[in-house]
Amino acid sequence: MQSVITAKFQITIPKDVRERLKLSIHDTLEWKIDRGKIVVLPVQKKFLKYRNRIKTGPGKIEDDIKQARQDRITKYR
């Protein structure tokens, strides 16, 4: 696979690479130089390691707002 560097020093990531690495718009890539070679790595979003760790259930937004207001009053007394 090859990419061409444009006049603005931009490149296009080949479709096969994007799909295999599951890259999408606004993802971040990290560039490294290793023994004269360019290594490009996708930056993993650290918050994803917490996926499915917090369990949530149904609730009432009105009750949550009241509780948040009460907590704020208590905090700033």
C-alpha atoms as one frame of an Amber mdcrd trajectory, in Angstrom:
protein
   0.000   0.000   0.000   1.205   3.481  -0.745   0.193   7.050   0.029   1.309
  10.270  -1.620   2.379  13.305   0.388   0.470  16.390  -0.814   1.770  19.959
  -1.124   0.476  20.593   2.420   2.323  17.473   3.703  -0.914  15.547   4.176
  -1.460  11.872   3.424  -4.482   9.634   2.957  -4.727   6.512   5.088  -5.569
   3.585   2.809  -9.097   2.218   3.244  -7.874  -1.271   4.180  -5.726   0.178
   6.994  -8.591   2.370   8.276 -10.977  -0.569   8.346  -8.570  -3.041   9.950
  -7.628  -0.567  12.694 -11.236   0.669  13.011 -10.168   4.294  12.556 -12.753
   7.008  12.177 -12.957  10.782  11.929 -11.272  12.632  14.827  -9.230   9.603
  15.924  -5.658  10.401  16.882  -2.515   8.818  15.472   0.886   8.778  17.136
   3.964   9.065  14.905   7.325   7.592  15.930  10.662   7.158  14.190  12.298
   3.795  14.881  15.678   3.065  13.263  14.933   5.174  10.212  11.375   3.869
   9.811   8.126   5.692  10.445   5.778   3.905  12.823   2.190   5.143  13.044
   0.022   3.910  15.912  -3.605   4.632  16.750  -3.922   6.303  20.152  -6.306
   4.337  22.307  -8.815   6.367  24.243  -8.070   5.564  27.879 -11.651   6.002
  29.018 -12.644   2.951  26.953 -10.817   0.666  29.385 -13.609   1.430  31.868
 -16.352   0.261  29.486 -19.058  -1.760  31.277 -17.532  -1.130  34.712 -20.251
   1.222  35.932 -23.731  -0.164  36.024 -26.619   2.221  35.701 -30.291   1.645
  35.952 -33.525   3.478  35.429 -33.983   6.621  37.451 -35.973   9.812  37.763
 -34.270  12.935  36.513 -36.288  15.113  38.892 -34.980  13.158  41.892 -31.426
  13.359  40.583 -31.690  17.143  40.177 -33.075  17.562  43.694 -30.289  15.397
  45.127 -27.600  17.301  43.194 -28.960  20.626  44.466 -29.045  19.324  48.034
 -25.476  18.024  47.752 -24.338  21.423  46.421 -26.031  23.280  49.297 -24.399
  20.963  51.816 -20.991  21.325  50.154 -20.963  25.134  50.202 -22.352  25.752
  53.706
